[in-house]
Structure formats: C-alpha cells, structure tokens
Amino acid sequence: MVKHISDKELEYLKNGDFQLLQIKYDKAIQEGKSDFEIHHSCFEGSPHFEEHIRQFAFQNNLSYDLQGMYIKFHIL
C-alpha cells in the first residue's frame, strides 16, 4: 500500500535530498575530486529521490550511475 504524504512533507524530503547532494558535491569540489558517491540508503523514505537526483545532476552538469548500493556522480 502506498502511503500518502502531505505537500509539506514532500517539500521537506526534497530539500533534504538536495542538501545532502549539495554537501557531497561541495566537498568533492573542495578536494579537487572528479566524482563522489552516496549510499542509496541516504534517500530512504524519500518517495521521489530519483527525480531529485536527476534534477540535481542536470543543474550541476553531473552524470551518475548506480554501482551496487552506491550512486556515483561524475563531475563533467
């Protein structure tokens, strides 16, 4: 059964996803890395995390792929 969540809760989850991605991205840039990864479990409970990942990647000119339990982002 799919659980309905409120718009407010969805916005909170979206913001949390973007903050997590931004922190990892900023740290990779600071360290001069060409990629970074995030464990899939970091997005548990977020019903639209795939959409958030696609949007973040598009906005920051990143590519990404699944590598086991990790999502690996490549800075282009």
Secondary structure, DSSP 8 states (H G I E B T S, - for coil): ------HHHHHHHHHHHHHHHHHHHHHHHHTT-SEEEEEGGGGTT-TTHHHHHHHHHHHTTEEEEEETTEEEEEE-
